[in-house]
């Protein structure tokens, strides 16, 4: 087994990437309306109301900014992980962002909150993925091969 990390890193990239993209789609109303089955927020106002609970030290305008920054980062990390572009950086950034989210959940909701969802699994997955040296089936791999041909 020459490269045993090939397939597992691909699955981890896809799962982690979709794990960031789907919540962003939810808060933008792309997965259904608020209250629909399987929908956590359903729109931006419901997402911001939740964000206020985990960032109670920020006023409403700053909560909106924090929500927009987090959503933008999640979308970028998700896309980069799925296609395998700047994978190490996207994985590390996703681990840091999710760690901050998990700590805020534990502090301002309750200690069980981040464990009801796989928050710290995402943290670990991001950090583990950031330590992988080669990303088979990725844009990173294509760019590395292209650079080697020069």
OpenMM code with the backbone's topology and positions (N, CA, C; nanometers):
from openmm import Vec3, app, unit

residues = "UNK UNK UNK UNK UNK UNK UNK UNK UNK UNK UNK UNK UNK UNK UNK UNK UNK UNK UNK UNK UNK UNK UNK UNK UNK UNK UNK UNK UNK UNK UNK UNK UNK UNK UNK UNK UNK UNK UNK UNK UNK UNK UNK UNK UNK UNK UNK UNK UNK UNK UNK UNK UNK UNK UNK UNK UNK UNK UNK UNK UNK UNK UNK UNK UNK UNK UNK UNK UNK UNK UNK UNK UNK UNK UNK UNK UNK UNK UNK UNK UNK UNK UNK UNK UNK UNK UNK UNK UNK UNK UNK UNK UNK UNK UNK UNK UNK UNK UNK UNK UNK UNK UNK UNK UNK UNK UNK UNK UNK UNK UNK UNK UNK UNK UNK UNK UNK UNK UNK UNK UNK UNK UNK UNK UNK UNK UNK UNK UNK UNK UNK UNK UNK UNK UNK UNK UNK UNK UNK UNK UNK UNK UNK UNK UNK UNK UNK UNK UNK UNK".split()
positions = [
    Vec3(0.0842, -0.1174, 0.0000),
    Vec3(0.0000, 0.0000, 0.0000),
    Vec3(0.0888, 0.1237, 0.0000),
    Vec3(0.1214, 0.1679, -0.1189),
    Vec3(0.2152, 0.2783, -0.1347),
    Vec3(0.1603, 0.4110, -0.0821),
    Vec3(0.0347, 0.4424, -0.1144),
    Vec3(-0.0244, 0.5704, -0.0746),
    Vec3(-0.1593, 0.5448, -0.0089),
    Vec3(-0.1574, 0.5009, 0.1146),
    Vec3(-0.2802, 0.4619, 0.1827),
    Vec3(-0.3677, 0.5805, 0.2214),
    Vec3(-0.3193, 0.7034, 0.2110),
    Vec3(-0.3970, 0.8197, 0.2495),
    Vec3(-0.4790, 0.8743, 0.1317),
    Vec3(-0.4565, 0.8260, 0.0106),
    Vec3(-0.5237, 0.8780, -0.1085),
    Vec3(-0.6745, 0.8854, -0.0975),
    Vec3(-0.7385, 0.7717, -0.0849),
    Vec3(-0.8842, 0.7685, -0.0780),
    Vec3(-0.9382, 0.8292, 0.0513),
    Vec3(-0.8809, 0.7971, 0.1679),
    Vec3(-0.9325, 0.8586, 0.2918),
    Vec3(-0.9255, 1.0115, 0.2922),
    Vec3(-0.8183, 1.0708, 0.2384),
    Vec3(-0.8111, 1.2174, 0.2368),
    Vec3(-0.9164, 1.2752, 0.1449),
    Vec3(-0.9486, 1.2054, 0.0361),
    Vec3(-1.0530, 1.2521, -0.0550),
    Vec3(-1.1887, 1.2519, 0.0162),
    Vec3(-1.2194, 1.1437, 0.0835),
    Vec3(-1.3468, 1.1347, 0.1567),
    Vec3(-1.3518, 1.2417, 0.2650),
    Vec3(-1.2429, 1.2614, 0.3367),
    Vec3(-1.2377, 1.3628, 0.4420),
    Vec3(-1.2552, 1.5029, 0.3839),
    Vec3(-1.1899, 1.5303, 0.2724),
    Vec3(-1.2054, 1.6606, 0.2058),
    Vec3(-1.3496, 1.6848, 0.1649),
    Vec3(-1.4111, 1.5845, 0.1026),
    Vec3(-1.5490, 1.5998, 0.0559),
    Vec3(-1.6469, 1.6158, 0.1721),
    Vec3(-1.6307, 1.5338, 0.2749),
    Vec3(-1.7212, 1.5415, 0.3896),
    Vec3(-1.7070, 1.6748, 0.4619),
    Vec3(-1.5853, 1.7165, 0.4841),
    Vec3(-1.5609, 1.8433, 0.5527),
    Vec3(-1.6075, 1.9606, 0.4664),
    Vec3(-1.5774, 1.9544, 0.3379),
    Vec3(-1.6203, 2.0609, 0.2468),
    Vec3(-1.7713, 2.0758, 0.2426),
    Vec3(-1.8417, 1.9645, 0.2276),
    Vec3(-1.9882, 1.9695, 0.2274),
    Vec3(-2.0424, 2.0108, 0.3638),
    Vec3(-1.9710, 1.9729, 0.4683),
    Vec3(-2.0106, 2.0128, 0.6035),
    Vec3(-2.0030, 2.1630, 0.6252),
    Vec3(-1.9282, 2.2320, 0.5417),
    Vec3(-1.9246, 2.3788, 0.5467),
    Vec3(-2.0221, 2.4409, 0.4473),
    Vec3(-2.0332, 2.3832, 0.3288),
    Vec3(-2.1194, 2.4397, 0.2246),
    Vec3(-2.2677, 2.4292, 0.2618),
    Vec3(-2.3113, 2.3146, 0.3118),
    Vec3(-2.4540, 2.2949, 0.3397),
    Vec3(-2.5098, 2.3916, 0.4443),
    Vec3(-2.4399, 2.4180, 0.5552),
    Vec3(-2.4939, 2.5169, 0.6493),
    Vec3(-2.5018, 2.6579, 0.5904),
    Vec3(-2.4069, 2.6937, 0.5044),
    Vec3(-2.4133, 2.8246, 0.4390),
    Vec3(-2.5365, 2.8298, 0.3488),
    Vec3(-2.5612, 2.7227, 0.2753),
    Vec3(-2.6800, 2.7170, 0.1904),
    Vec3(-2.8073, 2.7266, 0.2745),
    Vec3(-2.8062, 2.6622, 0.3921),
    Vec3(-2.9209, 2.6665, 0.4829),
    Vec3(-2.9502, 2.8091, 0.5274),
    Vec3(-2.8486, 2.8794, 0.5726),
    Vec3(-2.8709, 3.0154, 0.6234),
    Vec3(-2.9066, 3.1140, 0.5143),
    Vec3(-2.8833, 3.0763, 0.3893),
    Vec3(-2.9233, 3.1599, 0.2762),
    Vec3(-3.0601, 3.1190, 0.2212),
    Vec3(-3.1237, 3.0225, 0.2871),
    Vec3(-3.2575, 2.9798, 0.2475),
    Vec3(-3.2616, 2.8844, 0.1296),
    Vec3(-3.1495, 2.8288, 0.0908),
    Vec3(-3.1430, 2.7425, -0.0269),
    Vec3(-3.1856, 2.5988, 0.0011),
    Vec3(-3.2025, 2.5625, 0.1267),
    Vec3(-3.2398, 2.4250, 0.1615),
    Vec3(-3.3820, 2.4152, 0.2144),
    Vec3(-3.4521, 2.5259, 0.2150),
    Vec3(-3.5901, 2.5264, 0.2626),
    Vec3(-3.6152, 2.6439, 0.3551),
    Vec3(-3.7408, 2.6622, 0.3854),
    Vec3(-3.7840, 2.7745, 0.4690),
    Vec3(-3.7598, 2.7458, 0.6170),
    Vec3(-3.7558, 2.8517, 0.6993),
    Vec3(-3.7424, 2.8303, 0.8435),
    Vec3(-3.8529, 2.7368, 0.8953),
    Vec3(-3.8129, 2.6423, 0.9769),
    Vec3(-3.9079, 2.5475, 1.0338),
    Vec3(-3.9321, 2.4238, 0.9502),
    Vec3(-3.8847, 2.4225, 0.8255),
    Vec3(-3.9013, 2.3043, 0.7407),
    Vec3(-3.8154, 2.1905, 0.7946),
    Vec3(-3.8579, 2.0692, 0.7676),
    Vec3(-3.7843, 1.9530, 0.8165),
    Vec3(-3.6415, 1.9524, 0.7628),
    Vec3(-3.5468, 1.9318, 0.8518),
    Vec3(-3.4066, 1.9252, 0.8143),
    Vec3(-3.3399, 2.0600, 0.7951),
    Vec3(-3.4117, 2.1679, 0.8211),
    Vec3(-3.3580, 2.3025, 0.8033),
    Vec3(-3.3285, 2.3614, 0.9408),
    Vec3(-3.2047, 2.4049, 0.9612),
    Vec3(-3.1673, 2.4623, 1.0910),
    Vec3(-3.2128, 2.6070, 1.1027),
    Vec3(-3.1883, 2.6865, 0.9987),
    Vec3(-3.2217, 2.8292, 1.0046),
    Vec3(-3.3217, 2.8672, 0.8963),
    Vec3(-3.2899, 2.8413, 0.7740),
    Vec3(-3.3812, 2.8699, 0.6643),
    Vec3(-3.3702, 3.0093, 0.6065),
    Vec3(-3.3081, 3.0989, 0.6797),
    Vec3(-3.2854, 3.2341, 0.6282),
    Vec3(-3.1820, 3.3041, 0.7154),
    Vec3(-3.1396, 3.4194, 0.6685),
    Vec3(-3.0356, 3.4948, 0.7378),
    Vec3(-3.0797, 3.5438, 0.8759),
    Vec3(-3.1999, 3.6000, 0.8920),
    Vec3(-3.2410, 3.6476, 1.0252),
    Vec3(-3.2406, 3.5381, 1.1329),
    Vec3(-3.2838, 3.4170, 1.0969),
    Vec3(-3.2803, 3.3082, 1.1957),
    Vec3(-3.1366, 3.2686, 1.2288),
    Vec3(-3.0497, 3.2704, 1.1288),
    Vec3(-2.9086, 3.2416, 1.1534),
    Vec3(-2.8475, 3.3470, 1.2454),
    Vec3(-2.8768, 3.4731, 1.2203),
    Vec3(-2.8215, 3.5811, 1.3024),
    Vec3(-2.8744, 3.5731, 1.4454),
    Vec3(-3.0007, 3.5375, 1.4620),
    Vec3(-3.0562, 3.5204, 1.5971),
    Vec3(-2.9777, 3.4127, 1.6725),
    Vec3(-2.9438, 3.3024, 1.6049),
    Vec3(-2.8622, 3.1984, 1.6676),
    Vec3(-2.7214, 3.2500, 1.6956),
    Vec3(-2.6650, 3.3219, 1.6001),
    Vec3(-2.5297, 3.3746, 1.6148),
    Vec3(-2.5211, 3.4678, 1.7349),
    Vec3(-2.6275, 3.5439, 1.7601),
    Vec3(-2.6303, 3.6318, 1.8779),
    Vec3(-2.6196, 3.5524, 2.0078),
    Vec3(-2.6726, 3.4305, 2.0091),
    Vec3(-2.6661, 3.3502, 2.1319),
    Vec3(-2.5259, 3.2989, 2.1600),
    Vec3(-2.4462, 3.2773, 2.0544),
    Vec3(-2.3102, 3.2275, 2.0786),
    Vec3(-2.2064, 3.3391, 2.0772),
    Vec3(-2.2496, 3.4597, 2.0423),
    Vec3(-2.1618, 3.5777, 2.0475),
    Vec3(-2.2321, 3.6901, 2.1235),
    Vec3(-2.2719, 3.6655, 2.2488),
    Vec3(-2.3515, 3.7641, 2.3219),
    Vec3(-2.2759, 3.8927, 2.3554),
    Vec3(-2.1470, 3.8909, 2.3405),
    Vec3(-2.0650, 4.0078, 2.3718),
    Vec3(-2.0591, 4.1072, 2.2553),
    Vec3(-2.1204, 4.0733, 2.1408),
    Vec3(-2.1233, 4.1631, 2.0252),
    Vec3(-2.2614, 4.2260, 2.0096),
    Vec3(-2.2642, 4.3501, 1.9599),
    Vec3(-2.3935, 4.4114, 1.9309),
    Vec3(-2.4441, 4.3588, 1.7967),
    Vec3(-2.5715, 4.3860, 1.7645),
    Vec3(-2.6352, 4.3307, 1.6445),
    Vec3(-2.5579, 4.3592, 1.5151),
    Vec3(-2.5134, 4.4842, 1.4907),
    Vec3(-2.4380, 4.5060, 1.3663),
    Vec3(-2.3102, 4.4215, 1.3584),
    Vec3(-2.2406, 4.4072, 1.4706),
    Vec3(-2.1180, 4.3257, 1.4699),
    Vec3(-2.1492, 4.1769, 1.4561),
    Vec3(-2.2637, 4.1337, 1.5085),
    Vec3(-2.3049, 3.9945, 1.4911),
    Vec3(-2.3286, 3.9673, 1.3430),
    Vec3(-2.3911, 4.0629, 1.2747),
    Vec3(-2.4117, 4.0476, 1.1303),
    Vec3(-2.2787, 4.0388, 1.0562),
    Vec3(-2.1840, 4.1223, 1.0943),
    Vec3(-2.0514, 4.1185, 1.0321),
    Vec3(-1.9838, 3.9844, 1.0610),
    Vec3(-1.9871, 3.9415, 1.1865),
    Vec3(-1.9256, 3.8138, 1.2237),
    Vec3(-1.9914, 3.6980, 1.1481),
    Vec3(-2.1242, 3.7015, 1.1371),
    Vec3(-2.1958, 3.5976, 1.0636),
    Vec3(-2.1581, 3.5958, 0.9166),
    Vec3(-2.1461, 3.7155, 0.8584),
    Vec3(-2.1084, 3.7248, 0.7171),
    Vec3(-1.9647, 3.6775, 0.6955),
    Vec3(-1.8742, 3.7165, 0.7851),
    Vec3(-1.7347, 3.6726, 0.7730),
    Vec3(-1.7232, 3.5212, 0.7890),
    Vec3(-1.7919, 3.4678, 0.8894),
    Vec3(-1.7873, 3.3226, 0.9116),
    Vec3(-1.8475, 3.2483, 0.7923),
    Vec3(-1.9591, 3.2977, 0.7404),
    Vec3(-2.0235, 3.2315, 0.6264),
    Vec3(-1.9355, 3.2368, 0.5024),
    Vec3(-1.8723, 3.3497, 0.4797),
    Vec3(-1.7809, 3.3629, 0.3661),
    Vec3(-1.6635, 3.2670, 0.3812),
    Vec3(-1.6055, 3.2628, 0.5007),
    Vec3(-1.4929, 3.1713, 0.5257),
    Vec3(-1.5377, 3.0265, 0.5070),
    Vec3(-1.6545, 2.9921, 0.5589),
    Vec3(-1.7045, 2.8549, 0.5453),
    Vec3(-1.7246, 2.8185, 0.3981),
    Vec3(-1.7799, 2.9102, 0.3204),
    Vec3(-1.8009, 2.8829, 0.1777),
    Vec3(-1.6675, 2.8646, 0.1062),
    Vec3(-1.5726, 2.9520, 0.1351),
    Vec3(-1.4405, 2.9414, 0.0717),
    Vec3(-1.3708, 2.8124, 0.1142),
    Vec3(-1.3706, 2.7831, 0.2439),
    Vec3(-1.3075, 2.6593, 0.2913),
    Vec3(-1.3753, 2.5386, 0.2271),
    Vec3(-1.5078, 2.5398, 0.2235),
    Vec3(-1.5816, 2.4271, 0.1665),
    Vec3(-1.5456, 2.4021, 0.0218),
    Vec3(-1.5469, 2.5072, -0.0589),
    Vec3(-1.5136, 2.4936, -0.2009),
    Vec3(-1.3695, 2.4472, -0.2179),
    Vec3(-1.2777, 2.5103, -0.1453),
    Vec3(-1.1359, 2.4725, -0.1560),
    Vec3(-1.1125, 2.3276, -0.1154),
    Vec3(-1.1795, 2.2821, -0.0117),
    Vec3(-1.1624, 2.1434, 0.0318),
    Vec3(-1.2193, 2.0464, -0.0708),
    Vec3(-1.3349, 2.0784, -0.1259),
    Vec3(-1.3974, 1.9884, -0.2225),
    Vec3(-1.3123, 1.9737, -0.3482),
    Vec3(-1.2631, 2.0848, -0.4008),
    Vec3(-1.1831, 2.0764, -0.5237),
    Vec3(-1.0354, 2.0487, -0.4957),
    Vec3(-0.9951, 2.0629, -0.3699),
    Vec3(-0.8556, 2.0360, -0.3345),
    Vec3(-0.7618, 2.1472, -0.3754),
    Vec3(-0.8009, 2.2706, -0.3516),
    Vec3(-0.7166, 2.3860, -0.3835),
    Vec3(-0.6726, 2.4528, -0.2540),
    Vec3(-0.5398, 2.4720, -0.2395),
    Vec3(-0.4848, 2.5277, -0.1153),
    Vec3(-0.5387, 2.4474, 0.0034),
    Vec3(-0.5353, 2.3171, -0.0129),
    Vec3(-0.6017, 2.2272, 0.0807),
    Vec3(-0.5472, 2.2375, 0.2229),
    Vec3(-0.4165, 2.2415, 0.2377),
    Vec3(-0.3583, 2.2527, 0.3722),
    Vec3(-0.4080, 2.3775, 0.4442),
    Vec3(-0.4070, 2.4905, 0.3741),
    Vec3(-0.4488, 2.6165, 0.4337),
    Vec3(-0.5990, 2.6160, 0.4637),
    Vec3(-0.6784, 2.5652, 0.3702),
    Vec3(-0.8237, 2.5595, 0.3909),
    Vec3(-0.8575, 2.4666, 0.5074),
    Vec3(-0.7879, 2.3547, 0.5160),
    Vec3(-0.8134, 2.2598, 0.6250),
    Vec3(-0.7753, 2.3205, 0.7597),
    Vec3(-0.6605, 2.3859, 0.7653),
    Vec3(-0.6179, 2.4486, 0.8910),
    Vec3(-0.7144, 2.5608, 0.9302),
    Vec3(-0.7502, 2.6443, 0.8345),
    Vec3(-0.8450, 2.7529, 0.8619),
    Vec3(-0.9793, 2.7003, 0.9084),
    Vec3(-1.0241, 2.5923, 0.8476),
    Vec3(-1.1521, 2.5341, 0.8892),
    Vec3(-1.1442, 2.4793, 1.0314),
    Vec3(-1.0292, 2.4231, 1.0665),
    Vec3(-1.0113, 2.3740, 1.2033),
    Vec3(-1.0142, 2.4873, 1.3049),
    Vec3(-0.9466, 2.5968, 1.2732),
    Vec3(-0.9442, 2.7130, 1.3632),
    Vec3(-1.0837, 2.7733, 1.3771),
    Vec3(-1.1510, 2.7957, 1.2639),
    Vec3(-1.2857, 2.8547, 1.2666),
    Vec3(-1.3817, 2.7682, 1.3473),
    Vec3(-1.3768, 2.6382, 1.3250),
    Vec3(-1.4680, 2.5480, 1.3958),
    Vec3(-1.4322, 2.5374, 1.5439),
    Vec3(-1.3046, 2.5464, 1.5775),
    Vec3(-1.2644, 2.5467, 1.7185),
    Vec3(-1.3220, 2.6687, 1.7899),
    Vec3(-1.3133, 2.7841, 1.7270),
    Vec3(-1.3702, 2.9065, 1.7856),
    Vec3(-1.5210, 2.8904, 1.8044),
    Vec3(-1.5875, 2.8369, 1.7033),
    Vec3(-1.7313, 2.8120, 1.7095),
    Vec3(-1.7647, 2.7176, 1.8258),
    Vec3(-1.6909, 2.6086, 1.8373),
    Vec3(-1.7154, 2.5113, 1.9440),
    Vec3(-1.6936, 2.5693, 2.0828),
    Vec3(-1.5896, 2.6487, 2.0976),
    Vec3(-1.5635, 2.7131, 2.2279),
    Vec3(-1.6752, 2.8094, 2.2624),
    Vec3(-1.7204, 2.8887, 2.1655),
    Vec3(-1.8316, 2.9819, 2.1905),
    Vec3(-1.9596, 2.9069, 2.2263),
    Vec3(-1.9859, 2.7971, 2.1585),
    Vec3(-2.1034, 2.7158, 2.1917),
    Vec3(-2.0948, 2.6663, 2.3358),
    Vec3(-1.9791, 2.6127, 2.3722),
    Vec3(-1.9620, 2.5579, 2.5076),
    Vec3(-1.9740, 2.6660, 2.6142),
    Vec3(-1.9181, 2.7834, 2.5879),
    Vec3(-1.9209, 2.8917, 2.6863),
    Vec3(-2.0565, 2.9592, 2.6991),
    Vec3(-2.1225, 2.9843, 2.5867),
    Vec3(-2.2414, 3.0686, 2.5894),
    Vec3(-2.3730, 2.9931, 2.5734),
    Vec3(-2.3681, 2.8652, 2.5389),
    Vec3(-2.4882, 2.7820, 2.5392),
    Vec3(-2.4776, 2.6866, 2.6569),
    Vec3(-2.4003, 2.5814, 2.6393),
    Vec3(-2.3668, 2.4886, 2.7476),
    Vec3(-2.2602, 2.3932, 2.6962),
    Vec3(-2.1962, 2.3245, 2.7853),
    Vec3(-2.0841, 2.2383, 2.7482),
    Vec3(-2.1272, 2.1256, 2.6553),
    Vec3(-2.2531, 2.0858, 2.6627),
    Vec3(-2.3016, 1.9771, 2.5779),
    Vec3(-2.3270, 2.0214, 2.4340),
    Vec3(-2.3515, 2.1492, 2.4130),
    Vec3(-2.3932, 2.1987, 2.2811),
    Vec3(-2.3000, 2.1568, 2.1669),
    Vec3(-2.1693, 2.1771, 2.1785),
    Vec3(-2.0856, 2.1376, 2.0651),
    Vec3(-2.0741, 1.9861, 2.0464),
    Vec3(-2.1156, 1.9104, 2.1484),
    Vec3(-2.1084, 1.7651, 2.1379),
    Vec3(-2.2370, 1.7043, 2.0838),
    Vec3(-2.3436, 1.7840, 2.0752),
    Vec3(-2.4676, 1.7374, 2.0122),
    Vec3(-2.4508, 1.7322, 1.8610),
    Vec3(-2.3537, 1.8045, 1.8113),
    Vec3(-2.3177, 1.8078, 1.6705),
    Vec3(-2.1698, 1.7704, 1.6638),
    Vec3(-2.1202, 1.7304, 1.5497),
    Vec3(-1.9793, 1.6884, 1.5438),
    Vec3(-1.8813, 1.8056, 1.5341),
    Vec3(-1.8992, 1.9068, 1.6171),
    Vec3(-1.8163, 2.0267, 1.6083),
    Vec3(-1.6683, 1.9936, 1.6254),
    Vec3(-1.6349, 1.9198, 1.7302),
    Vec3(-1.4937, 1.8924, 1.7541),
    Vec3(-1.4395, 1.7832, 1.6619),
    Vec3(-1.5279, 1.7055, 1.6012),
    Vec3(-1.4842, 1.6130, 1.4959),
    Vec3(-1.4387, 1.6944, 1.3754),
    Vec3(-1.5125, 1.8024, 1.3441),
    Vec3(-1.4720, 1.8926, 1.2361),
    Vec3(-1.3383, 1.9590, 1.2681),
    Vec3(-1.3206, 1.9983, 1.3924),
    Vec3(-1.1933, 2.0594, 1.4331),
    Vec3(-1.0795, 1.9616, 1.4075),
    Vec3(-1.0948, 1.8413, 1.4593),
    Vec3(-0.9910, 1.7396, 1.4406),
    Vec3(-0.9692, 1.7051, 1.2946),
    Vec3(-1.0774, 1.6933, 1.2202),
    Vec3(-1.0659, 1.6604, 1.0777),
    Vec3(-0.9876, 1.7683, 1.0030),
    Vec3(-1.0172, 1.8931, 1.0337),
    Vec3(-0.9444, 2.0029, 0.9689),
    Vec3(-0.7965, 1.9991, 1.0006),
    Vec3(-0.7646, 1.9780, 1.1275),
    Vec3(-0.6236, 1.9766, 1.1665),
    Vec3(-0.5514, 1.8528, 1.1134),
    Vec3(-0.6179, 1.7373, 1.1140),
    Vec3(-0.5561, 1.6162, 1.0579),
    Vec3(-0.5317, 1.6350, 0.9083),
    Vec3(-0.6322, 1.6848, 0.8381),
    Vec3(-0.6195, 1.7055, 0.6938),
    Vec3(-0.5097, 1.8063, 0.6613),
    Vec3(-0.4914, 1.9051, 0.7470),
    Vec3(-0.3861, 2.0045, 0.7217),
    Vec3(-0.2459, 1.9446, 0.7341),
    Vec3(-0.2357, 1.8276, 0.7950),
    Vec3(-0.1068, 1.7607, 0.8097),
    Vec3(-0.0759, 1.6603, 0.7003),
    Vec3(-0.1699, 1.6399, 0.6092),
    Vec3(-0.1478, 1.5461, 0.4986),
    Vec3(-0.0518, 1.6107, 0.3987),
    Vec3(0.0402, 1.5311, 0.3457),
    Vec3(0.1428, 1.5886, 0.2583),
    Vec3(0.1027, 1.5915, 0.1111),
    Vec3(0.0109, 1.5055, 0.0703),
    Vec3(-0.0255, 1.4973, -0.0716),
    Vec3(-0.1761, 1.4785, -0.0829),
    Vec3(-0.2374, 1.5532, -0.1735),
    Vec3(-0.3819, 1.5483, -0.1904),
    Vec3(-0.4150, 1.4947, -0.3291),
    Vec3(-0.4289, 1.3620, -0.3345),
    Vec3(-0.4606, 1.2944, -0.4590),
    Vec3(-0.5978, 1.3402, -0.5081),
    Vec3(-0.6150, 1.3458, -0.6387),
    Vec3(-0.7411, 1.3878, -0.7001),
    Vec3(-0.7783, 1.5298, -0.6587),
    Vec3(-0.6849, 1.6216, -0.6722),
    Vec3(-0.7077, 1.7600, -0.6302),
    Vec3(-0.6461, 1.8582, -0.7292),
    Vec3(-0.6903, 1.9813, -0.7216),
    Vec3(-0.6276, 2.0888, -0.7986),
    Vec3(-0.4823, 2.1044, -0.7542),
    Vec3(-0.4576, 2.0907, -0.6246),
    Vec3(-0.3200, 2.1003, -0.5739),
    Vec3(-0.2288, 2.0006, -0.6442),
    Vec3(-0.2753, 1.8793, -0.6615),
    Vec3(-0.1948, 1.7772, -0.7268),
    Vec3(-0.1699, 1.8137, -0.8740),
    Vec3(-0.2730, 1.8630, -0.9422),
    Vec3(-0.2565, 1.9048, -1.0815),
    Vec3(-0.1550, 2.0185, -1.0939),
    Vec3(-0.1621, 2.1143, -1.0034),
    Vec3(-0.0672, 2.2258, -1.0068),
    Vec3(0.0749, 2.1797, -0.9779),
    Vec3(0.0893, 2.0837, -0.8868),
    Vec3(0.2212, 2.0295, -0.8549),
    Vec3(0.2791, 1.9564, -0.9760),
    Vec3(0.1960, 1.8764, -1.0445),
    Vec3(0.2423, 1.8050, -1.1640),
    Vec3(0.2782, 1.9027, -1.2751),
    Vec3(0.1978, 2.0083, -1.2916),
    Vec3(0.2241, 2.1086, -1.3950),
    Vec3(0.3558, 2.1793, -1.3684),
    Vec3(0.3816, 2.2130, -1.2400),
    Vec3(0.5062, 2.2813, -1.2026),
    Vec3(0.6262, 2.1897, -1.2250),
    Vec3(0.6085, 2.0603, -1.2041),
    Vec3(0.7183, 1.9647, -1.2222),
    Vec3(0.7561, 1.9496, -1.3698),
    Vec3(0.6615, 1.9758, -1.4592),
    Vec3(0.6869, 1.9635, -1.6027),
    Vec3(0.7675, 2.0800, -1.6569),
    Vec3(0.7693, 2.1911, -1.5854),
    Vec3(0.8409, 2.3107, -1.6322),
    Vec3(0.9898, 2.2957, -1.6179),
] * unit.nanometer
topology = app.Topology()
chain = topology.addChain("A")
for resn in residues:
    res = topology.addResidue(resn, chain)
    for name in ("N", "CA", "C"):
        topology.addAtom(name, app.Element.getBySymbol(name[0]), res)
